[in-house]
Amino acid sequence: MTKRFSRVYLVLVLSAVISLVGATQAFAQQSKTFAAGLNAPMGVLVDDHGVVWVVDSGIGGEEDMAFPDPDTGVMSTVKYGETSRIIRFDRDGNQTEVATLPSIRTASGETLGGGRLAMVDGTVYVTSGTWRIEAGETPSTHMSSIVKIVDGQAHEVVNTFDIERKENPDGFLVDSNPFGLVMGPDGKEHAVHMGSYGIGPTRLVPAIIEASHDENGIIWPDGVAPFDIIIINMKAGDEACDAACEKLYGELLAAGRDVAYDDRNERAGA
């Protein structure tokens, strides 16, 4: 591959890093701490009265529990306890612990507890915990659940693990992690089962490919395509082919197109 092809990628990476650093610094200068002392806050909700509700995932507990590692599926001993909290903040940042939910702390230090909140007719609903079949046929209380908070107590509305067992299309991996929760225009709660959370380049690219392709391969949308045109020299070292590619490359650049020229002596797709 030519140096000019490599430099383009280097410039793209450096530009992205510089933009991210600049945006982070600007946000830090404008932000103000509203509350502190939370244990891995996961969900936040502002109700119609300006009251802020937060759910954190807790810190595990003192009880030992056999549970599969979230990444490898290997059984290990985790710490379990009712340390995930639903907290209510008034406008001045004063906090009140409203209710607690179960929390797991894995050997790697990851905590699994409360996830997201939604409010319907003044009642707070929360996604709680996760469960996998390796840990047992029946989830522990309020694990892999959607609960509603009434008078400081969590009451299970539905256990998503039961749905997972009935409708899992794979069968070999039976797990449920209700992670998102929103109220739809129909006035009903809609839960989102987590496959992966967060947005980053490694997750966006497969999603874009899934949404934009045909039988011949990827169709990059203009907004994310790395180049307008890529020229591949299929006979690198052949005088006529080299000359034709160089000529086309120069003409396209002169026309203002964003072009990459791959003149490596490799097979197509390498």
N, C-alpha and C positions, 0 to 999 in steps of 0.2 A: 504494500500500500504506500502511496506517495506521502511525503511529509505534509503536504497541504491537506490531505485527508485527515491525518492525525491531528493537525493543529486545529481543525474545525471543531473536533470533539473536545479538545482541551479548552478552547475558548468558550464553548457552550457550558462546560462544567464550571469554569471559573466565573462566568457571568451569573450562573445560578447560585453559586456560593456567595458571591458579593451581594446579590439581590437579597438573599435570605438573611445575611448578616445585617444589612442595612435596615431591613424591615424589622428584625428582632430588636435592634438598638432603638429604633423609633418607637416601637411599642413599649419597651421598657421605660423610656423617658415619659410616656404619657400615662402609664398604668399606675394604679393605686391599690394597695392591699386592703381588701374589705374584711377578710377574716383569716385566721390562722389556726394551727393546731389540729388540722384534719388529718385523717389517716388514709391516704390514697383516695382523695375525692374523685368520684366517677361520674355523677350526674348532678345537674343543677336545674332548678326550676324557679321562675319568678311568677308568683300568682297575681291576680287582678288587684290586690291591695299593696303590691310592691314588696311583699314578704318573700325572702329568698329561702328556698328549700335545697338542701344538699344531702346526697347519700355518699358515704365513703365505703370502701371495701373492707375496712377493719384491719386488725393485726393478728388474726387467728385466735388462739386461746390456749388453755392449759391441757385440754383433752387431746389424747393421741387418737388418730384415725388412720386407717389404711385407705389410701386414695391414689389413683394413677397419676403419674406426672403429666401435666397438661401438654408437654411437648413430645415426650417419648412414649407415654402410655404405660411405662413400667410402674408397678405398684411400689409405693413408698409410704413412710409414716409422715403424716402432716399434723399440724396443730389446729385444733378446732375449738371455736367458742363464739359466743354471742357478742361480737365486738364491732360488727358493721353497724353504722349509725345513720338514722335519718335525723337531720338537724335543721332547725328553723331559726332563721336570722331576721331580726327586725331591721328597720332602716338604719339604725346606728351600729349595726354589726353585732349586737348582743345575741348570743346563741342559746337555744334551748334544745336539749336532746329529747326528741319526741318518741322514738322507738328504736329497738335494736333488731338486727338480723344476724344469721349465722355467718361466720367468716372462716376461711381456711387459709393457713399460711404454709406454702410448700417448702421443701428442703432448700430450694433456690432463693426463697424469700418472697416469691410472688404471692399476693393475696387475692383471694376470690371471695367476693361478698356481694353487697348491693351494687346495682349497675346504673339504672336510669329511672327517672321519675316522670310522671304525668299527673295532671289533676283533672277530674271530672266532677262537676257539681259540688265543688268544695272538698272532695275526697282525694287524698294523695294515693297513687298507685306506684309500686316499685317493683323492678325486676330484681330477683334475689338468687344469688348463687349459681352453681353449675353442678352437673352430675354425669357420671359415666357408668355404663353397665358393669365395668370391672369392680366398682366400689360396692355393688349390691343391686338387687332387683328393685328395691324400693328406696327412693332418695330419703335422706335425713330431712327433718322438718324444715320447711321453707328453703330447701335447696332445689334449684331449677324450677323456681316458682314465680308467679306474679302475685303479689300480695297487695292488700289495701290496708291503710293505717286508720284505725278507728279507736279513739280513746287511748292512744298510746300503745296499742297492741297491733301486731301484724296478723292479718287474717288471709289465708290463701284463697285466691280467686280461681286459679288454675295451675296445675303442675305440668309444665311443658315437657317433662321427661315422659309422661304418659303418652303425649302426642308423638314424641320422637319414636317411641317403641312401636307405635301403630303404623307410622307413615314413613319411617326411615327408608329411603330408596336403596341404601347400600347394604345395611344389615350387619356388616362386619365391624362397623364402628358406630356404636350406639351411645351418643352423648347429647346433652342439651345444655345450651348456655343462652338463656333469654337475655339479650343485651340491649336492645332498643325498645322504647315504648313511647307511642304517640297516640293522641286522640285524633281520629279521622273526621272528615266532614260529616260522616254518618253518626257522630256522637259516640262511637264505640272505641274501645282501646284496641290498638294493633301492636302486637309484639314482633320484634325482629330477632330471629335466631342468629347468633354470631357465628360466622365462619372465620372472619378476620376483621380486626378493627383498625382504624387509622387509615390515612391516605398518604401514599408515598409513591415514588417512581416505580418501584418494583411491583406495586399492586395496580397502579394505573395502567401500565402497559398491557398486561394480560386482559384487563377489562376492556380496553379500547380495541384490542384485537378480536375479542369475543363479539363485540358489537359491530365491528366494521371489517368484514372479510367476505370473500367469495370462494368459489371452488379453486381459484388460482392462487390464493394466498391473502396476505394482508392488504387492506386498503387504508392507508394512513389518512385521517382527516387533515385538511389543510392546517388547522390550528395546532397540530402536534407533530406533523411530518417533519423529520429532521432536515430534509432538503426538498426542493421542488423536483429535481431530477438527479438520478444517479447513473453515471456512465460506467459500465463494466467492460473492460477490455478482455474479450474472450480468447484473444491470441496475443497475450503480452509477449513482446519481443519480435513479433512479425512487423516488418517495416511498414507495410501498407495499412495494417490494422492500427498500429501505433499512431501513424500520421492522421488517419481518419478520426480517431478518438480525440487527439490533441486539437484538431481543427474544430470538431464539434464542441469540445469543452470551451475553447476560446470564444466561439460564436455565441454560445449560451450565456457565458459570463458577460460578454459585451451587451447582450440583450437584457441584462439585469436579473437573470434567473439565478437562484441559489442552487449551485451544482456541486456534486461530489464526484470525483473521478477516481475509480478504483482500478489501478493498473497493476495490481499484484498478479504474480504468475501462479494463480490458484484456480481450482475448479469453481464453477458457479456455486454459490451458497456456502463456500468455505468461510 
